[in-house]
Amino acid sequence: MSIKLSLDSLEVLDAIARKGSFAAAAESLFRVPSAVTYTVRKLEEDLGVSLFNRSGHRAELTEAGAELLREGRNLLNAANELQFRVKRIASGIETELTIAVSDLFNISALHTILHEFYAQNFGTRIKILTEVYGGNWDALISGRADISLGAPGDGPPMVGYSIKPIGLLEFHFAVAASHPLAKLIEPLQNLDIMQYRSISGADSSRNLAPRTSGILSGQDVLAVPDVQAKLQAHIAGLGVGYLPKSLAEKYANTGELVIKLVAETKPEIMSYLAWRSEGGKAQKWLLTRLEKLTLDQLLW
């Protein structure tokens, strides 16, 4: 079965509906009126329906014509977008970029950069993912992301990627003010800590083996989706564990958390900006801005 519709006929239909007459539509399309009339009649014959009510002075769409116009405009918009995307690809500009952001970072730190990015009129769609722990590396190697902001140290062996250190992440062992460990003599020993449940952010990796950190052998674990959920679970006294230094200190100052010294501290972790090396113009522009962000700007 051959397709009876063409983008040209849909453009004619749209012009008639907007201008109110065949003659005005012909003028806007830089065509003679007879050409517009022929296009509409041919379309009606091919579809076997009447698209216009010709009893009045103004060209009025029939119910079938109105439906065709409604859906036809979606096709015209899609066709225009496709043309723009093809041109962007030919000019070395990506049609879409995905940024995987660590859950330890506040995405609002990117808002100013995104405003500046959209002002460049690249036409590139931006998608932002939140990833937990090794999920930032996983998003890159699996192709789910083009840029990873906050990928933790010791990434997997990769080819075709570039990295730049952002800074060292520091952590504090924190418990709710009402938790039994809050009043225990410091430094806390592993034997003290393992009696209580650990709150852990669940690694969002899909292909890489999930990672854990700060959990003792035999310790009960409550896994939560991200660092904000982890923070709230700490405050609620559901368990204990490590939080980024900035978050732990903020809520220690309010009295909701207590920071405890521990015998075996969690080491600092280097946080990285990582990206696919073959990126186009839009990615290169973004990276020049992202590379300037500091940990203080990014952390909650």
C-alpha positions in Angstrom: 0.0 0.0 0.0 1.5 3.3 -1.1 1.7 6.3 1.3 -0.8 9.0 0.2 0.6 11.8 2.3 3.6 14.0 1.6 5.2 16.8 3.7 4.5 19.2 0.8 0.8 18.5 0.9 0.8 18.9 4.7 2.5 22.2 4.4 -0.1 23.4 1.9 -2.9 22.2 4.3 -1.3 24.1 7.2 -0.9 27.3 5.2 -4.5 27.3 4.1 -5.7 26.8 7.7 -3.5 29.6 8.9 -4.2 32.1 6.2 -7.9 31.3 5.8 -8.0 31.0 2.0 -6.3 29.2 -0.9 -5.2 32.4 -2.4 -3.5 33.7 0.7 -1.9 30.3 1.3 -0.5 30.4 -2.2 1.0 33.8 -1.7 2.6 32.7 1.6 4.1 29.7 -0.1 5.2 31.7 -3.2 3.0 29.5 -5.5 0.2 30.2 -7.9 -3.3 29.5 -6.5 -3.9 26.8 -9.1 -1.0 24.8 -7.7 -2.4 25.0 -4.2 -5.8 23.9 -5.4 -4.4 21.0 -7.3 -2.4 19.8 -4.3 -5.5 19.8 -2.1 -7.7 18.1 -4.7 -5.0 15.4 -5.3 -4.7 14.8 -1.5 -8.5 14.5 -1.2 -8.6 12.0 -4.1 -5.8 9.9 -2.7 -7.4 9.8 0.8 -11.0 9.5 -0.4 -12.2 12.3 1.9 -13.2 16.0 1.7 -10.8 18.1 3.7 -12.5 21.5 3.2 -16.1 22.8 3.3 -16.2 24.9 0.2 -19.7 26.3 0.7 -18.5 29.5 2.4 -16.2 32.3 1.5 -13.5 31.2 4.0 -11.8 27.8 3.6 -13.1 25.8 6.5 -11.7 22.4 7.4 -14.0 19.4 7.7 -13.8 17.2 10.7 -11.5 14.9 8.8 -9.4 17.8 7.6 -9.0 19.2 11.1 -7.8 15.8 12.3 -5.3 15.5 9.4 -4.0 19.0 10.1 -3.6 18.3 13.8 -1.6 15.1 13.3 0.1 16.5 10.2 1.6 19.4 12.2 3.2 16.9 14.5 4.8 15.3 11.4 6.0 18.6 10.1 7.5 19.5 13.4 9.2 16.1 13.6 10.5 16.6 10.1 11.9 20.0 10.8 13.6 18.7 14.0 15.1 15.9 12.0 16.6 18.3 9.5 18.1 20.4 12.3 19.5 17.3 14.0 21.1 16.1 10.7 22.7 19.5 10.2 24.0 19.6 13.7 25.6 16.1 13.3 27.2 17.3 10.0 28.6 20.4 11.8 30.1 18.3 14.6 27.5 19.2 17.2 25.8 16.5 19.2 22.0 16.1 19.2 22.0 14.9 22.8 24.4 14.8 25.7 23.9 12.9 28.9 25.7 13.9 32.2 25.9 11.4 35.0 26.2 13.3 38.3 27.2 11.8 41.6 24.5 11.7 44.3 27.1 13.4 46.5 26.8 16.5 44.4 24.0 19.1 44.3 22.8 19.3 40.7 21.7 22.9 41.2 25.5 23.7 40.9 25.1 23.1 37.2 22.2 25.5 36.6 24.3 28.6 35.8 26.4 26.5 33.3 23.3 25.1 31.7 21.8 28.6 31.3 25.1 29.7 29.5 25.0 26.5 27.5 21.5 27.0 26.1 22.5 30.6 25.3 25.0 29.2 22.8 22.1 27.7 20.7 23.8 24.4 20.0 20.4 22.8 19.8 21.7 19.9 21.9 19.4 18.2 24.3 20.8 17.7 27.8 19.9 14.7 30.0 21.1 14.5 33.6 21.3 11.3 35.5 22.0 10.8 39.2 24.4 7.9 39.9 25.6 6.4 43.2 29.2 5.3 43.8 30.5 3.1 41.0 27.4 4.0 38.9 29.2 7.0 37.6 31.9 4.9 36.0 29.3 2.3 34.9 27.2 5.0 33.1 30.3 6.0 31.0 31.5 2.5 30.0 28.0 1.3 29.2 27.2 4.4 27.0 24.5 5.7 29.3 26.4 8.9 29.8 28.9 11.0 27.8 30.2 12.9 30.8 30.5 11.7 34.4 30.8 14.3 37.2 32.0 12.9 40.5 33.2 9.5 39.4 35.0 8.0 42.5 38.7 6.9 42.4 39.9 3.5 41.1 37.8 3.5 37.9 37.8 0.5 35.7 40.3 0.1 32.9 38.9 2.1 29.9 39.9 3.1 26.4 38.6 6.3 24.8 38.0 8.3 28.0 39.7 11.2 29.6 39.7 12.2 33.3 40.5 15.2 35.4 40.6 15.2 39.2 38.0 17.4 40.9 39.3 17.0 44.5 39.5 14.7 47.5 36.3 13.8 49.2 36.4 13.7 53.0 34.0 11.7 55.2 32.9 11.8 58.9 31.4 8.9 60.8 28.0 10.3 61.9 25.2 9.0 64.1 21.9 10.5 65.3 22.1 12.4 68.5 19.7 9.8 70.1 21.8 6.8 68.9 23.6 4.7 71.5 26.9 5.3 69.8 26.5 9.1 70.3 27.5 8.8 73.9 30.1 6.1 73.6 33.8 6.9 74.4 35.9 7.8 71.4 37.5 6.5 69.3 34.8 4.0 68.4 36.2 0.5 67.8 34.9 -1.8 65.0 33.5 -4.1 67.7 31.4 -1.2 68.9 30.2 -0.1 65.4 29.3 -3.6 64.0 26.6 -4.1 66.7 24.6 -1.4 64.9 23.1 -1.3 61.4 25.0 0.5 58.6 23.2 2.9 56.3 24.6 2.5 52.7 23.8 4.2 49.4 23.1 1.4 46.9 25.6 1.4 44.1 23.7 2.2 40.9 26.0 0.2 38.6 24.2 -2.0 36.0 27.2 -3.7 34.4 30.1 -3.2 36.9 30.1 -5.1 40.1 28.4 -3.0 42.8 30.7 -1.5 45.4 30.3 -1.0 49.1 32.3 1.2 51.5 32.5 1.5 55.3 30.6 -1.6 56.0 32.1 -4.1 58.5 31.9 -7.9 58.0 28.7 -9.3 59.5 27.2 -5.9 60.0 23.4 -5.4 59.2 22.9 -3.0 56.3 20.0 -0.7 55.2 20.5 0.1 51.5 19.0 3.4 50.4 18.9 5.1 46.9 21.1 8.1 47.4 23.0 10.3 49.9 20.0 12.4 50.7 18.0 9.3 51.7 21.1 8.1 53.7 21.3 11.4 55.5 17.6 11.2 56.6 18.1 7.6 57.7 21.1 8.7 59.8 19.0 11.5 61.4 16.1 9.1 62.1 18.5 6.8 64.0 18.0 3.9 61.7 21.7 3.2 61.5 25.2 4.6 61.3 28.0 5.2 58.8 30.0 7.8 56.9 28.7 11.0 55.3 30.5 13.6 53.3 32.2 16.0 55.6 30.2 19.0 54.5 26.8 17.2 55.1 27.9 15.7 58.5 29.2 19.0 59.8 26.1 20.9 58.6 23.7 18.6 60.6 26.1 18.3 63.5 25.8 22.0 63.9 22.0 21.7 64.1 22.3 19.0 66.8 20.6 16.4 64.6 23.8 14.4 64.1 26.9 13.7 66.2 30.3 13.2 64.5 32.3 10.5 66.2 36.0 9.7 65.9 36.7 6.1 64.9 39.7 3.9 65.3 39.8 2.9 61.7 38.9 6.0 59.6 37.5 5.9 56.0 40.2 7.1 53.6 39.7 10.2 51.4 38.5 9.4 47.9 39.5 11.3 44.8 36.5 12.5 42.7 36.9 12.8 39.0 35.4 14.5 36.0 35.4 11.9 33.2 34.2 12.0 29.6 34.2 10.3 26.2 37.2 11.5 24.3 35.5 11.6 20.9 32.9 14.3 21.9 31.8 17.1 19.6 31.6 20.8 19.9 28.8 20.9 22.5 30.6 18.5 24.8 33.8 20.5 24.5 32.0 23.7 25.4 30.5 22.0 28.5 33.8 20.5 29.6 35.5 23.9 29.6 32.9 25.1 32.2 32.6 21.8 34.2 36.4 21.7 34.6 36.2 24.9 36.6 33.8 23.6 39.3 35.3 23.0 42.7 34.2 20.5 45.4 32.9 23.3 47.5 30.6 24.4 44.7 29.4 20.9 44.0 28.8 19.3 47.5 25.5 19.5 49.3 
